[in-house]
Amino acid sequence: MPRVVVSGNAATPWEAVAALDRSLPAYRLWMLNAASGVPDRPGVIAETPFVGVGMRRHSALDYLPSRLSMVPLLFSTVRPPDVVVVHCAPARGGLLSLGTEVNVLPAAIEACRARAGLVVAVVNRQMPYTFGDAQLDESLVDVVVEVDVPLPTPAAAPVPDDASQAVAEHVAGLVHDGATLQMGIGAVPDAAVGQLASRHGLRIWTEMFSDGLLTLERSGSLDADHPVIASFCFGSAELYDHVNLNPAIRMLRTEKTNSPSLIAANPAMTSINTALEVDLYGQANASRVRGRIHSGYGGQTDFIVGALHSGGGQALLALRSWHPRADVSTIVAFLDEPVTSFQPSAVVTEHGVAPLFGNDQLAQARNLIEQTAHPRVRDELWEEARVLGLGGQ
């Protein structure tokens, strides 16, 4: 059964996916964070290390647990692609551009060509032209299909509620002038960026960015002498206009953006990620809900390790203390789901900041209960902490 790798996130060329589905009776469709529209019928296996909404309920989901930085190795070893379909901006000087989605695609193209596979470029006049590893020599492409369609843009983000705004304010208080930022996906990291307009000399080394970049640009918070480093982006039409032909933005392949050693080389690397729940040992679940895979490791583990090894760096996990839809505490005694990451520098909720790194396990548990847990569950958490041998009040 052939494996077909297609641009994911917000860069999927859906016309090509539909044509592919009409042409192949059976195949493996490999996409990162797929949006809605993934074919779901007998003969189609949905394959991914990061599950998006388009694959979350797929009848034949094949989830591959993997740090994002290691995914390129899958292509060159156990999961080689037979076809790669990428969404590109028109060529300039013989070089196409992968535009808003670089990520693992260069590695997929290399692995595909190494086994004489087929590389298809869907060239879209409305795709922004970006630089860095996004640039793709036309000679590496076997088939070109031209389209002229707008890129998807997110719905208007809801105004952060009081709890989310308080989390963002606590996070912002930990970010200093001259820091290098990585922002994960979620309302809380997005809100935190909005609190950083008064900072100066900030650098960006991140997996992805959205419209928060425009906020930092307008406020003059970014270090103009250093390019924005990222691997993919998703946002408004204004963001795409800003990205197009902008030499100050370098879109790099995942092996670079998510390399813990390269991340660690940045000054005061500050990763801001979120989680579904955190336990008293500082373990985080950011990928599973009621036993089902909801997303994946993504880049969280890569950036936590890289930030911890950066001079003056810190790895922050920011989340609300109470999950409104599930009506449960997000600070729990012990995870009952597989661990996504562990040992951040600190956990942040609307109630405060719990420093973890450098504290013994008893102090970590105390900080989490007293500084970040919702008041209504603190007594219960203390009882469970004593059962776990993590001390009392």
C-alpha positions in Angstrom: 0.0 0.0 0.0 1.7 3.3 -1.1 2.4 6.0 1.5 1.5 9.5 0.5 2.8 12.4 2.5 0.8 15.6 2.1 1.4 19.1 3.5 -0.6 19.4 6.8 -1.6 22.0 9.3 -3.2 24.9 7.4 -1.4 24.2 4.1 -3.1 21.1 2.8 -3.9 21.3 -0.9 -7.3 19.7 -0.6 -8.0 19.6 -4.4 -5.0 17.3 -4.7 -6.1 15.2 -1.8 -9.5 14.7 -3.5 -7.8 13.8 -6.8 -5.5 11.4 -5.0 -8.5 9.7 -3.3 -10.2 9.2 -6.7 -7.1 7.7 -8.2 -5.9 5.2 -5.5 -8.2 2.4 -4.3 -5.9 2.0 -1.2 -3.2 4.1 0.3 -1.7 5.5 3.5 -2.3 9.2 3.9 0.4 10.8 6.1 -0.3 14.4 7.3 0.7 16.4 10.4 -2.2 18.0 12.3 -4.7 17.3 9.6 -7.7 19.6 9.3 -11.2 18.4 8.5 -11.6 16.8 5.1 -9.4 13.7 5.3 -10.9 10.9 3.3 -12.4 8.2 5.6 -13.3 5.1 3.6 -12.2 1.5 3.3 -8.7 1.4 1.9 -7.5 4.7 3.4 -5.3 4.5 6.5 -4.7 7.9 8.2 -1.1 7.9 9.5 0.5 10.6 11.7 2.6 11.4 14.7 0.4 14.4 15.5 -3.3 14.0 15.3 -5.4 16.9 14.1 -9.2 17.3 14.0 -9.4 15.7 10.6 -7.9 12.4 11.8 -9.1 12.3 15.5 -12.1 10.2 14.7 -10.8 8.4 11.6 -11.9 4.8 11.3 -8.4 3.7 10.4 -6.0 5.9 12.4 -2.4 4.8 12.7 -0.8 7.0 15.3 3.0 7.0 15.5 4.3 8.3 18.9 7.3 10.4 18.1 8.9 13.7 19.0 8.6 16.0 16.0 12.4 16.3 15.8 12.6 12.6 15.1 9.9 12.3 12.5 12.4 12.9 9.5 14.2 9.8 10.7 11.0 7.8 10.2 10.9 8.8 6.6 14.4 7.6 5.9 14.0 4.3 7.8 10.7 2.6 8.8 8.1 4.8 7.1 9.4 5.8 3.7 7.1 7.8 1.4 6.2 6.7 -2.1 4.5 10.0 -3.0 4.9 13.5 -1.6 2.4 16.3 -2.3 3.4 19.8 -1.3 1.6 23.1 -1.5 3.9 25.8 -2.9 4.2 29.4 -3.9 5.2 30.1 -7.6 8.9 29.8 -8.4 11.3 32.7 -8.2 14.6 32.2 -9.9 14.0 28.5 -10.3 13.0 28.0 -6.7 9.5 27.2 -5.5 8.6 27.9 -1.9 6.8 25.7 0.6 5.3 28.9 2.0 3.5 28.5 5.3 4.4 24.8 5.9 8.0 23.6 5.9 8.2 21.3 8.9 9.1 17.7 7.9 8.4 18.1 4.2 12.0 18.6 3.0 12.9 15.3 4.7 9.9 13.6 3.1 11.0 14.9 -0.3 14.5 13.6 0.1 13.4 10.2 1.3 10.9 9.9 -1.5 13.4 10.8 -4.2 15.9 8.4 -2.7 13.6 5.6 -3.6 12.5 7.0 -7.0 9.1 8.1 -5.7 6.9 10.8 -7.1 7.0 14.5 -5.9 4.0 16.6 -6.8 3.9 20.4 -6.3 0.6 22.1 -6.1 1.5 25.7 -7.0 -0.8 28.3 -5.7 -0.6 32.0 -6.6 -2.0 32.8 -3.1 0.6 30.9 -1.1 3.1 33.3 0.5 6.7 33.0 -0.7 9.0 32.3 2.3 12.7 31.8 2.5 15.2 29.5 4.2 14.5 25.7 3.9 11.1 26.6 2.4 12.8 27.1 -1.0 12.6 24.1 -3.2 14.5 23.6 -6.5 12.1 23.0 -9.3 14.3 20.1 -10.5 13.2 18.1 -7.4 9.6 18.1 -8.5 8.1 15.6 -11.0 4.6 17.0 -11.5 3.3 20.6 -11.1 -0.4 21.4 -10.7 -1.4 25.0 -10.7 -4.3 26.4 -8.6 -5.5 29.8 -7.4 -7.2 29.4 -4.1 -7.1 31.3 -0.8 -5.5 29.8 2.2 -7.6 29.0 5.2 -7.7 31.5 8.1 -8.8 30.9 11.6 -12.1 32.0 13.0 -12.0 35.1 15.1 -10.4 34.1 18.5 -12.7 34.5 21.5 -11.8 37.2 24.0 -9.8 35.5 26.7 -11.8 35.0 29.9 -10.6 36.3 33.2 -8.8 33.0 34.1 -6.9 32.8 30.8 -6.0 36.5 31.0 -4.6 35.9 34.5 -2.5 33.0 33.3 -1.2 35.1 30.5 -0.2 37.9 32.9 1.7 35.5 35.2 3.5 34.0 32.2 4.4 37.5 30.8 5.9 38.4 34.2 8.4 35.6 33.8 9.6 36.8 30.3 12.4 39.3 30.4 13.9 41.7 27.8 16.2 39.8 25.4 14.5 36.4 25.8 14.1 34.0 22.9 10.5 32.8 22.6 8.8 29.6 21.6 5.0 29.7 21.7 3.0 26.5 21.6 -0.5 26.1 20.2 -3.4 27.3 22.4 -5.4 30.2 23.7 -3.2 30.6 26.8 0.1 31.0 24.8 -1.6 33.3 22.4 -2.9 35.5 25.2 0.6 35.5 26.8 2.1 37.0 23.6 -0.4 39.8 23.9 1.1 40.7 27.3 4.6 41.1 26.0 4.3 44.4 24.0 6.3 46.3 26.6 9.3 44.0 26.3 12.4 44.8 24.1 14.9 42.8 22.2 12.8 39.6 22.0 13.9 36.9 19.6 11.7 34.2 18.1 12.8 30.6 17.7 9.7 28.5 17.5 7.9 25.6 15.8 5.0 27.8 14.7 3.6 31.3 14.9 0.4 33.0 14.3 -0.9 36.6 14.5 0.8 37.2 17.8 3.9 37.8 15.7 2.2 40.9 14.3 1.5 42.2 17.8 5.2 41.9 18.7 6.2 43.5 15.4 3.9 46.5 15.9 5.0 47.1 19.4 8.7 47.1 18.5 9.4 44.3 20.9 11.4 42.1 18.5 15.1 42.3 18.0 15.4 43.7 14.5 18.9 42.2 14.0 17.7 38.6 14.3 15.3 36.8 11.9 12.2 35.1 13.1 12.9 31.3 13.0 9.9 29.0 12.6 8.8 25.9 10.7 5.2 26.7 9.9 2.5 29.3 10.5 -1.2 29.8 10.5 -3.2 33.0 10.8 -5.0 35.8 9.1 -4.7 37.1 5.6 -2.8 40.1 7.1 -0.2 37.6 8.6 0.2 35.9 5.2 0.8 39.3 3.6 3.4 40.1 6.2 5.2 36.8 5.7 5.2 37.0 1.9 8.7 37.7 0.6 9.8 38.9 4.0 13.6 38.2 4.5 13.3 38.7 8.2 11.4 35.4 8.5 13.3 32.2 8.0 11.2 29.0 7.6 13.4 26.1 8.5 13.0 22.3 8.5 12.1 20.5 11.7 15.5 19.0 12.2 16.7 22.5 12.9 13.8 24.3 14.6 13.2 21.3 16.9 16.8 20.3 17.6 17.3 20.5 21.4 20.9 21.5 20.9 20.1 24.4 18.5 17.2 25.5 20.7 19.6 25.5 23.7 22.0 27.8 21.8 19.5 30.7 21.9 19.9 33.2 24.8 17.3 32.9 27.6 15.3 30.4 25.5 11.7 30.6 27.0 9.3 27.9 25.8 5.6 28.6 26.5 3.4 25.5 26.1 0.2 24.2 27.6 -1.2 20.9 28.8 -4.4 19.2 29.5 -3.3 18.2 33.0 -0.3 18.2 35.3 0.4 16.0 38.2 2.2 16.5 41.5 5.4 15.0 40.0 5.5 17.7 37.3 4.4 15.3 34.6 2.2 16.7 31.9 -0.4 15.1 29.7 -0.9 17.3 26.6 -2.0 14.6 24.1 -4.7 12.2 25.4 -8.3 12.5 26.5 -10.0 9.6 28.2 -7.4 7.2 26.8 -7.8 8.3 23.2 -5.0 10.1 21.3 -6.0 13.7 20.9 -2.8 15.2 19.4 0.7 13.9 20.1 4.1 14.9 21.5 4.6 17.6 18.8 7.5 19.8 19.7 6.8 20.2 23.4 9.4 17.7 24.5 12.0 19.1 22.2 11.5 22.6 23.4 11.4 21.8 27.1 14.7 20.0 26.8 16.3 22.7 24.7 15.0 25.6 26.9 16.3 23.9 30.1 19.8 23.7 28.5 19.8 27.3 27.4 21.7 29.9 29.4 19.0 31.7 31.4 16.4 29.6 29.7 13.1 28.3 31.1 10.4 25.9 30.1 6.9 27.1 31.1 3.7 25.0 31.1 0.7 27.4 31.2 -2.9 26.2 31.7 -6.1 27.1 33.5 -6.5 25.4 36.9 -10.0 24.1 36.0 -11.2 22.6 32.8 -14.5 24.3 32.1 -16.0 21.7 29.7 -14.9 18.6 31.6 -15.5 20.4 34.9 -12.4 19.0 36.5 -9.1 20.2 38.0 -6.2 20.3 35.6 -3.8 19.9 38.5 -4.1 16.2 39.6 -2.3 14.0 42.1 -1.1 11.5 39.5 -1.7 11.2 35.8 -3.9 8.4 34.6 -3.0 9.1 31.0 0.4 8.6 29.3 3.0 11.3 29.9 3.7 13.8 27.1 6.4 15.7 28.9 7.9 16.3 32.3 10.2 18.5 34.4 9.3 22.0 33.1 10.9 25.0 34.9 7.5 26.0 36.3 3.8 25.5 35.9 1.6 28.5 35.7 -2.2 28.9 36.2 -4.4 31.9 37.0 -3.6 31.4 40.7 0.1 31.8 40.3 3.5 30.2 39.5 4.8 26.9 40.8 8.6 26.7 40.5 9.6 23.1 39.9 13.1 22.8 38.6 15.7 22.8 41.4 13.1 21.9 44.0 12.9 18.5 45.7 9.8 16.4 45.0 8.1 17.5 48.2 8.6 21.2 47.4 7.4 20.6 43.8 4.1 19.1 45.1 3.6 21.8 47.7 4.2 24.6 45.1 1.8 23.0 42.6 -1.0 22.6 45.3 -0.5 26.0 47.0 0.4 28.2 44.0 -1.5 26.7 41.0 -4.3 24.3 41.9 -7.9 25.6 42.2 -8.8 26.3 45.8 -11.7 23.9 45.8 -9.4 20.8 45.2 -6.4 21.8 47.4 -7.5 19.8 50.5 -8.1 16.8 48.3 -4.7 17.1 46.6 -3.0 17.3 50.0 -4.7 14.1 51.1 -3.6 12.4 47.9 -0.1 13.8 48.2 0.2 12.2 51.6 -0.8 8.8 50.2 1.9 9.3 47.5 4.5 10.1 50.1 4.8 13.7 49.1 4.2 15.1 52.5 1.5 17.1 54.3 0.6 20.7 54.8 
